[in-house]
Amino acid sequence: MPFSEKRKYERKPYVKPLKYYLTDSHMDKLEVKEIEYEGVSVDICEGGIGMITAYPLNEGDTLFFKDEIKVNNLIATSGVVKWLQRLADTTYRLGLEFSDVCLHREHGLIL
């Protein structure tokens, strides 16, 4: 049986370096520590972004982008890991669903 993806939005190629950070949930609530990492985006749609990183994330982790992701009229500042796949010892492919996104077009994402 062939595999078919059912997605709400069409993905477009989008290869850019990304800097992101996580907040350390084990820190005292009065002191928030940001831990910064780097990755490379692979594709993007109105609902999220695919990326590759060396940091082993978990489903449900929230990433905050150091610089907003701006493509046409889409602006995203954070995303939640929806799935991940280990590609090599220190390389991971993951899919993020934007958790804070603004869209200013009715016709969707144009790249």
LINPESUL-V761268 format. One record per residue. N is the residue number from 0. RES is the residue in one small letter. PSI is psi in whole degrees, 0 to 359 (NA if undefined). OMEGA is omega in degrees with one decimal (none if undefined). Layout:
[[N:RES:PSI:OMEGA] [N:RES:PSI:OMEGA]]
This chain:
[[0:m:124:-179.4] [1:p:145:178.8] [2:f:132:175.2] [3:s:136:-179.9] [4:e:138:174.0] [5:k:104:-177.5] [6:r:149:178.2] [7:k:326:-178.1] [8:y:148:176.6] [9:e:132:178.4] [10:r:145:177.7] [11:k:147:175.3] [12:p:138:-179.7] [13:y:94:-176.2] [14:v:108:-178.8] [15:k:146:172.6] [16:p:142:179.5] [17:l:139:169.4] [18:k:133:-178.9] [19:y:163:176.7] [20:y:158:175.3] [21:l:154:171.3] [22:t:140:-179.0] [23:d:107:-175.6] [24:s:352:-179.6] [25:h:359:-179.4] [26:m:160:174.3] [27:d:139:-176.6] [28:k:338:179.7] [29:l:342:-179.1] [30:e:112:179.8] [31:v:126:179.2] [32:k:126:176.8] [33:e:129:178.6] [34:i:116:-172.9] [35:e:140:179.5] [36:y:171:178.6] [37:e:153:176.8] [38:g:184:177.6] [39:v:129:176.8] [40:s:155:-178.7] [41:v:313:179.8] [42:d:168:-175.4] [43:i:153:170.7] [44:c:179:-178.3] [45:e:336:-176.8] [46:g:345:-177.6] [47:g:190:-175.8] [48:i:144:173.4] [49:g:143:-179.1] [50:m:166:175.5] [51:i:136:180.0] [52:t:162:177.6] [53:a:349:-177.3] [54:y:129:-178.9] [55:p:96:179.9] [56:l:173:178.0] [57:n:152:173.6] [58:e:136:-179.9] [59:g:346:176.6] [60:d:143:175.6] [61:t:125:177.0] [62:l:141:176.0] [63:f:125:-177.8] [64:f:131:-179.5] [65:k:315:173.9] [66:d:136:178.2] [67:e:145:173.0] [68:i:117:-178.3] [69:k:116:176.2] [70:v:117:-175.6] [71:n:243:-178.0] [72:n:19:175.8] [73:l:131:175.4] [74:i:122:-179.7] [75:a:141:179.5] [76:t:345:-179.3] [77:s:164:178.6] [78:g:157:179.9] [79:v:134:178.6] [80:v:118:179.9] [81:k:329:177.1] [82:w:157:175.6] [83:l:155:-179.7] [84:q:130:177.0] [85:r:123:-179.5] [86:l:327:179.8] [87:a:184:-177.3] [88:d:318:-177.4] [89:t:30:179.8] [90:t:130:-177.1] [91:y:138:173.8] [92:r:132:-178.4] [93:l:160:176.6] [94:g:129:179.4] [95:l:139:170.7] [96:e:125:179.7] [97:f:134:178.0] [98:s:347:178.6] [99:d:94:-175.4] [100:v:144:175.2] [101:c:133:175.0] [102:l:133:-178.2] [103:h:20:179.7] [104:r:148:174.9] [105:e:337:-172.0] [106:h:3:174.0] [107:g:191:-174.2] [108:l:129:177.8] [109:i:122:178.0] [110:l:NA:none]]
